[in-house]
Amino acid sequence: MAATEDTLYALIDPLLTGMGYELVGIEYGGPAGKRLLRIYIDSPDGITLDDCETCSRQISAVLDVEDPIPGEYTLEISSPGLDRPIFKASDYDRFAGEQIKIRLSAPWEGRRRFKGVLAGLGDEGVRVVEAQGDEVQIPLDLIEKARLILEP
């Protein structure tokens, strides 16, 4: 996690927890002048548009005071949705049994993309059972992006 994201987590996580929400993850990036700060939130009852608006106002107020991001950016608050991005190591166990798509930052065993059934977090990495039935353990530090997927 980048320093900016660490700072954002430290500012936003306690705020959302106090409001009864879970901070699922943070994405920040884009070209200069069009930077996007996307914050994923969740709650046991799910997320409504009103929840997103409430959290947006509260988070925006904190970010205006603390000013952790230089320059202009757009703040977007979102539920993780059905194709939920995975940000935390604990989520690999939490969503075991679900379909997952993983993209790596560098090739591992000759590949950068994996897809299959999430089998949890093992000693050597994220366990995924691929379509042909083979289980792979992907090193956690190589995972650039992971997302649950809906399969019919």
C-alpha distance (Angstrom), angle and dihedral (degrees) to the residues before:
residue distance angle dihedral
M1 . . .
A2 3.79 . .
A3 3.80 121.5 .
T4 3.81 91.4 -108.5
E5 3.81 90.7 53.6
D6 3.83 91.1 47.4
T7 3.80 89.4 53.1
L8 3.80 91.7 47.0
Y9 3.81 92.0 49.9
A10 3.81 90.3 50.5
L11 3.81 91.0 51.8
I12 3.79 100.7 39.2
D13 3.81 106.4 33.8
P14 3.84 96.6 66.3
L15 3.81 90.6 44.8
L16 3.81 93.7 52.5
T17 3.80 93.1 41.9
G18 3.80 89.3 54.0
M19 3.80 89.1 51.7
G20 3.82 92.1 51.2
Y21 3.81 97.6 -103.6
E22 3.79 133.2 118.0
L23 3.79 120.2 -129.0
V24 3.80 100.4 -134.3
G25 3.79 97.2 -180.0
I26 3.77 150.1 -46.4
E27 3.80 130.2 -122.4
Y28 3.79 120.1 -171.3
G29 3.77 127.6 175.4
G30 3.74 149.3 84.0
P31 3.79 134.2 127.9
A32 3.81 121.0 -48.5
G33 3.78 110.4 -79.0
K34 3.80 92.0 23.2
R35 3.79 101.5 58.5
L36 3.79 115.8 152.9
L37 3.79 126.9 -155.2
R38 3.80 106.9 -164.1
I39 3.79 117.1 -173.5
Y40 3.80 119.4 -169.1
I41 3.81 116.6 -151.4
D42 3.79 133.9 -178.9
S43 3.79 140.6 178.6
P44 3.80 135.1 -172.2
D45 3.83 89.3 -102.3
G46 3.80 94.2 48.1
I47 3.79 126.7 -112.9
T48 3.80 128.2 -71.7
L49 3.78 130.6 -169.3
D50 3.82 88.2 -103.7
D51 3.82 89.4 55.9
C52 3.81 90.2 52.8
E53 3.81 91.6 48.7
T54 3.82 93.0 48.2
C55 3.80 92.7 48.3
S56 3.80 91.6 44.7
R57 3.81 91.8 56.1
Q58 3.81 93.3 47.2
I59 3.81 95.3 44.2
S60 3.80 92.2 44.8
A61 3.81 90.4 54.0
V62 3.82 91.4 52.1
L63 3.81 92.9 46.0
D64 3.81 91.3 48.9
V65 3.81 90.7 54.7
E66 3.82 99.0 39.3
D67 3.84 95.5 35.9
P68 3.84 96.1 -160.7
I69 3.82 94.5 164.1
P70 3.80 121.0 63.4
G71 3.79 117.3 -138.4
E72 3.76 130.9 5.9
Y73 3.79 125.6 -38.1
T74 3.79 139.8 159.2
L75 3.81 117.8 -112.2
E76 3.79 115.2 -143.4
I77 3.80 124.3 -178.5
S78 3.79 116.2 -162.2
S79 3.77 143.3 165.6
P80 3.79 113.4 -116.8
G81 3.81 89.9 -114.6
L82 3.77 127.7 -157.1
D83 3.81 92.0 -59.1
R84 3.80 89.0 55.0
P85 3.80 117.9 -171.7
I86 3.80 114.2 -129.4
F87 3.80 115.0 -131.7
K88 3.82 106.3 154.8
A89 3.80 127.8 63.4
S90 3.82 89.6 -132.8
D91 3.82 89.8 60.9
Y92 3.80 90.6 68.6
D93 3.82 88.7 67.2
R94 3.81 94.0 36.0
F95 3.81 92.5 58.0
A96 3.81 98.7 37.2
G97 3.80 109.9 146.9
E98 3.81 93.9 36.0
Q99 3.81 125.9 111.2
I100 3.81 112.9 -101.6
K101 3.79 139.1 -172.4
I102 3.83 117.9 -155.5
R103 3.82 129.9 -169.3
L104 3.81 119.9 -166.7
S105 3.79 130.0 -146.2
A106 3.81 90.4 -134.6
P107 3.81 134.2 14.3
W108 3.79 116.2 -82.3
E109 3.80 119.5 -171.0
G110 3.81 86.6 -6.2
R111 3.81 95.6 -56.3
R112 3.80 140.4 91.3
R113 3.83 99.4 -171.8
F114 3.78 130.0 60.1
K115 3.79 132.3 177.5
G116 3.79 131.5 -178.0
V117 3.78 145.6 87.8
L118 3.79 114.6 -32.8
A119 3.81 109.6 -123.0
G120 3.81 97.3 -178.2
L121 3.77 136.2 -104.1
G122 3.80 116.6 -42.6
D123 3.80 133.8 -173.5
E124 3.80 91.5 -91.1
G125 3.80 99.6 38.6
V126 3.78 143.9 -74.0
R127 3.79 112.1 -12.2
V128 3.81 115.9 -138.4
V129 3.81 126.7 175.9
E130 3.79 107.1 -148.5
A131 3.83 125.8 -147.7
Q132 3.80 93.4 -93.8
G133 3.84 89.4 55.7
D134 3.81 98.2 -105.6
E135 3.80 116.8 135.3
V136 3.79 118.4 -141.0
Q137 3.80 127.5 -172.1
I138 3.78 108.2 -145.8
P139 3.82 116.4 -158.9
L140 3.81 108.1 -110.4
D141 3.81 93.4 -139.1
L142 3.83 91.0 60.4
I143 3.81 95.0 55.3
E144 3.79 110.3 108.9
K145 3.81 96.9 171.8
A146 3.79 134.4 1.2
R147 3.78 126.3 -177.2
L148 3.79 135.7 174.8
I149 3.79 112.5 -122.4
L150 3.78 134.7 -157.2
E151 3.76 114.9 -123.2
P152 3.82 120.6 -173.6
